């Protein structure tokens, strides 16, 4: 199933000019994303920033989509699926990195090692059992609007379950994040 999804993703953008894809995302971002951003999630991002923590968005979606969303939400970093770009500036159909399952966990471990994050003190949030490796890699895993399998694991392991139910316009909420002062982080 994972291989079929990979093939689908690569076939979807093969031959497309990278800049054209980025332009389309920039033009349509609010139409597609605004209805599915939850106020509770944005508040949680605010709270992590106020506590002096970096926020990293980790998603199996393509980096061309995830990076602008991460920027609007004030995320310090993004881990997302990356497609191979040929010398001609077009996607060549190959996937450089598919941010899914164990690969997500490996990516956050590598990021933690390069940046100095202590994963035992880090938080992760997911709605899907496919993210169990990522949730298991951190000290503070949370299930958010979890699928049945993740809800079961969260109950067995005593992980908190959060329910997000208040959709909010990303543009409206993101502006409050961008305008808020960032806390100083003491080294």
C-alpha positions as CSV (number, residue, x, y, z in Angstrom):
1,X,0.0,0.0,0.0
2,X,2.9,2.4,0.8
3,X,4.5,1.6,-2.5
4,X,1.3,2.3,-4.4
5,X,1.0,5.7,-2.6
6,X,4.6,6.5,-3.5
7,X,3.9,5.7,-7.1
8,X,0.8,7.8,-7.1
9,X,2.6,10.8,-5.6
10,X,5.5,10.6,-8.0
11,X,3.2,10.2,-11.0
12,X,1.1,13.1,-10.0
13,X,3.9,15.7,-10.4
14,X,6.3,14.0,-12.9
15,X,7.3,16.5,-15.5
16,X,5.9,19.5,-13.7
17,X,8.1,22.6,-13.3
18,X,8.9,23.0,-9.6
19,X,8.3,26.8,-9.6
20,X,4.9,26.3,-11.3
21,X,3.9,23.9,-8.5
22,X,5.0,26.4,-5.9
23,X,3.1,29.1,-7.6
24,X,-0.1,27.0,-7.7
25,X,0.3,26.2,-4.0
26,X,0.8,29.8,-3.1
27,X,-2.4,30.8,-5.1
28,X,-4.6,28.1,-3.8
29,X,-3.3,27.5,-0.3
30,X,-6.1,29.2,1.6
31,X,-8.9,27.6,-0.5
32,X,-7.6,24.2,0.3
33,X,-6.1,24.4,3.8
34,X,-8.1,27.1,5.7
35,X,-11.1,24.8,6.5
36,X,-9.0,22.1,8.0
37,X,-6.8,24.0,10.4
38,X,-8.0,23.8,14.0
39,X,-7.9,26.6,16.5
40,X,-6.7,24.2,19.2
41,X,-3.7,23.2,17.0
42,X,-2.7,26.8,16.4
43,X,-3.1,27.6,20.2
44,X,-0.9,24.6,20.9
45,X,1.8,26.0,18.6
46,X,1.5,29.3,20.4
47,X,2.0,27.6,23.7
48,X,5.0,25.7,22.5
49,X,6.6,28.9,21.2
50,X,5.8,30.7,24.5
51,X,7.6,27.9,26.4
52,X,10.6,28.5,24.2
53,X,10.3,25.3,22.1
54,X,10.9,25.0,18.4
55,X,7.9,23.8,16.4
56,X,8.6,21.3,13.6
57,X,5.9,20.3,11.2
58,X,6.3,16.6,10.1
59,X,4.0,15.5,7.2
60,X,3.9,12.9,4.5
61,X,2.6,15.7,2.1
62,X,5.0,17.2,-0.3
63,X,7.4,19.9,0.9
64,X,6.1,22.3,-1.7
65,X,2.7,22.3,0.2
66,X,4.0,21.8,3.8
67,X,6.7,24.5,3.8
68,X,4.4,27.5,3.1
69,X,1.9,26.2,5.8
70,X,4.8,25.8,8.2
71,X,5.9,29.3,7.5
72,X,2.4,30.7,8.1
73,X,2.2,28.8,11.4
74,X,5.6,30.0,12.5
75,X,7.3,26.6,12.5
76,X,11.0,26.7,12.7
77,X,11.4,23.6,10.5
78,X,9.5,21.3,8.3
79,X,10.0,17.6,7.6
80,X,8.0,16.5,4.5
81,X,8.1,14.3,1.4
82,X,10.7,15.5,-1.1
83,X,10.6,14.7,-4.8
84,X,13.7,14.6,-7.0
85,X,14.1,17.6,-9.2
86,X,16.0,17.2,-12.5
87,X,18.5,19.7,-13.9
88,X,15.7,21.2,-16.0
89,X,13.8,22.3,-12.8
90,X,11.1,19.7,-13.2
91,X,10.1,16.8,-11.0
92,X,11.5,13.7,-12.5
93,X,9.1,11.3,-10.9
94,X,11.4,9.8,-8.3
95,X,10.9,10.4,-4.6
96,X,14.0,11.5,-2.7
97,X,12.3,11.0,0.8
98,X,8.9,9.7,1.6
99,X,7.9,11.0,5.1
100,X,5.8,8.1,6.2
101,X,5.9,5.6,9.0
102,X,9.4,4.7,10.3
103,X,10.9,7.2,7.9
104,X,9.3,10.0,9.9
105,X,10.8,8.7,13.1
106,X,14.2,8.4,11.5
107,X,13.9,11.9,10.1
108,X,13.1,13.4,13.5
109,X,16.0,11.4,15.1
110,X,18.4,12.8,12.5
111,X,17.0,16.3,12.9
112,X,17.4,16.0,16.7
113,X,21.0,14.9,16.3
114,X,21.9,17.7,14.0
115,X,20.1,20.5,15.9
116,X,20.5,19.2,19.4
117,X,16.9,18.4,20.3
118,X,16.4,16.1,23.3
119,X,13.7,13.8,22.0
120,X,12.9,12.5,25.5
121,X,11.8,16.1,26.3
122,X,10.0,16.6,22.9
123,X,6.4,16.4,22.0
124,X,4.7,14.8,19.0
125,X,1.1,14.9,17.9
126,X,-0.7,12.6,15.4
127,X,-4.1,11.3,14.3
128,X,-2.9,8.1,12.7
129,X,-1.4,4.8,13.8
130,X,0.9,5.0,10.9
131,X,2.8,7.6,13.0
132,X,3.4,5.2,15.9
133,X,7.2,5.1,15.3
134,X,7.3,8.9,15.5
135,X,5.2,9.0,18.6
136,X,7.3,6.3,20.2
137,X,10.5,8.4,19.5
138,X,9.5,11.3,21.8
139,X,8.9,11.6,25.5
140,X,5.5,13.3,25.2
141,X,3.3,11.6,22.5
142,X,-0.2,12.8,22.0
143,X,-3.1,11.3,19.9
144,X,-5.2,14.0,18.3
145,X,-8.6,13.1,16.9
146,X,-7.0,9.6,16.6
147,X,-8.1,6.8,14.2
148,X,-9.3,3.6,15.9
149,X,-5.9,1.9,16.0
150,X,-4.1,4.9,17.5
151,X,-6.9,5.5,20.0
152,X,-6.4,1.9,21.2
153,X,-2.6,2.2,21.5
154,X,-3.0,5.6,23.3
155,X,-5.4,4.0,25.8
156,X,-3.0,1.0,26.4
157,X,0.0,3.2,26.9
158,X,-1.7,6.0,28.8
159,X,-1.0,8.7,26.2
160,X,-3.2,11.8,26.3
161,X,-5.9,12.0,23.7
162,X,-6.8,15.5,22.4
163,X,-10.0,16.4,20.5
164,X,-9.7,19.3,18.1
165,X,-13.1,20.5,16.9
166,X,-12.9,24.3,16.1
167,X,-11.9,24.9,12.5
168,X,-10.4,28.3,11.9
169,X,-9.1,30.2,8.9
170,X,-5.4,29.7,8.7
171,X,-4.8,33.2,7.3
172,X,-6.7,34.7,10.3
173,X,-5.0,32.7,13.0
174,X,-1.6,32.6,11.4
175,X,-1.3,36.4,11.4
176,X,-1.6,36.4,15.2
177,X,1.3,33.9,15.4
178,X,3.6,35.8,13.0
179,X,2.9,39.1,14.9
180,X,3.5,37.7,18.4
181,X,6.9,38.2,19.9
182,X,9.1,35.1,20.1
183,X,10.5,34.3,23.5
184,X,14.3,34.5,24.1
185,X,15.8,31.1,24.5
186,X,18.7,30.9,27.0
187,X,21.6,28.7,26.0
